Amino acid sequence: METWKADDGHAPTQFKIPKPIDTGPSAAVTEAISAARIEIAKIGSPPEDGQPLSPMGRLFHKPESNMYIVSIVGTKSWIDPDHFKLNIIPFYIYPRFNCLQVPDESSEDAASSANLRWAKAEVDLEQHIFTRYIDSKYMADGGADKYIEDFLFELTKTSIDMSKPLWDVHILNLSEPTSQGAMAVTIVRFHHSIGDGMSLMSFFLSLTRKASDPNTPPSLPVLFRKPAKRQSKMMLAWWFMSFIWNTLVDVLTILATAFFLVDTPNPLKGPEDAGKNPRRIMMRCLSMDDVKLVKDVSKTTINDVVMGATEAALTRYLNRRYGEENKIRKNGNDDNLPKNLRVRGAILFNVRVLPGFQPMDTIMEKRSGAKWGNRVGHVLYPLKVKLHDDNPLEYVYKANAVMNRKKASLGSYFSYYFGNFIINTFGIKLASLPTNTSFWFSNMPGPQEEITMFGYPVAYVGCSCYGQPMALFIHAITYADKLNFVISVDEHTISDPQQLCDDLEQSFELIKTAAMAKRCRAKQQ
């Protein structure tokens, strides 16, 4: 058995983790590593070598926002560790995967996260890739899904040693399948200073091929925009004025929230030091066919449906939690939501010049419009926190109205450049990630068709984070015919994350039922 040493003095656990399989590198792996090192030597020092971390990269090293991205890939068959290493070797020539983050000795405060720089290093795969075989004796009553959940919980108690590049891979070969049909789960952990979700998803896609054609890379998810209709000068002037107004409102709201405008204390909002607590990471799967049905009936977008279902679920959860308080006060009620409740989410946006995913060669170009790194802004999404039991589609219509305003605004770009300005002008100590909202949200398109990773058929894809100063972070990611919601929860604040996951499923079912009823009524007319 293996015992992990948790960071920050977290209590020891009874969770059983088998030791990684230690066979040592095979002759083929050793030969491939030697060839890769020769290739890296030909390339010379990476452009990052000796350069300081970006402002956002430094921010992700502050104790209260020391964030890691966790990518979760379920495959339909076991993964051979030597085969995996052989296939991953060509990809660690990308600079940030073979660089350390070291203190700048020339700085007066060399130990500070404000003065870290990149330094080229050799990668020892045995210190980065760990394979475990999980027998049924290690699994509790919840089976494989519960084991993966508990494994992730234990992983969020730990950090990666700064003496090596800040990424690692944990391959779990299972004795029984997960609920989504995976016989192996690969957990890839990166420190957020290496790059954001868009960068790392592009990297993941470069490792994959279409299941229908093993020689063809998967289709990259793209952002489709409706072709602009020919409009009168009056309409163009109105659109421009609306764009300026939306941007002004967003800028003022972001500034107010950064300095003094805080959400009402509520069951979703955790303390400012929530980032120091371990995270319960849980996943729920919806059918993309059902999501598209709601989209078509409501004449909105997939993003609108996802946001509508999220608001419906959070409203349902808050109503239950406040209802529990009302019962204690002997004041039971169906609608238990307080009046004038301010609950907002920070929705993360990619602010690159080129939207959507791009090939890795494009991303790694020096002057690329989709450059690797942390280029994430945010907008503020206000929840009405109102029950719509009579017509759950109202959540989707409301999300559509809000998101249309957010898209016709430069608010997300302002938040990104304003954060960089604060760090560069006043230093890292005065900068912080958004903490005055109640939750964070990220919605990311994944592969559009079934794919393989190094030849292993992929059953599902998910991603999440830990270390963020927010008790609740919700990710939504699509894969083929699935939409996975992944929540990262601080159980000190949200002690019943299973219930929140149930609310996501049940809220979407209510929305889907309302959409089907509306479609039936339309056919009858």
Secondary structure, 3 states (H helix, E strand, C coil): CECCCCHHHCCCCCCCECCCCCCCCCHHHHHHHHHHHHHHHHHCCCCCCCCECCHHHHHCCCHHHCCEEEEEEEECCCCCHHHHHHHHHHHHHCHHHHEEEEECCCCCCCCCHHHEEEEECCCCHHHCEEEEEECHHHCCCCHHHHHHHHHHHHHCCCCCCCCCCCEEEEEEEECCCCCCCCCEEEEEEEECCCCCHHHHHHHHHHCEEECCCCCCCCCCCCCCCCCCCCCCHHHHHHHHHHHHHHHHHHHHHHHHHHHCCCCCCCCCCCCCCHHHCCCEEEEEEEEHHHHHHHHHHHCCCHHHHHHHHHHHHHHHHHHHHHHHHHHHCCCCCCCCCCCCCCEEEEEEEECCCCCCCCCHHHHCCCCCCCCCCCCEEEEEEEECCCCCCCCCHHHHHHHHHHHHHHHCCCHHHHHHHHHHHHHHHHCHHHCCCCCCCCEEEEEECCCCCCEEECCEEEEEEEEEEECCCCCEEEEEEEECCEEEEEEEECCCCCCCHHHHHHHHHHHHHHHHHHHHHHHHHHHHC
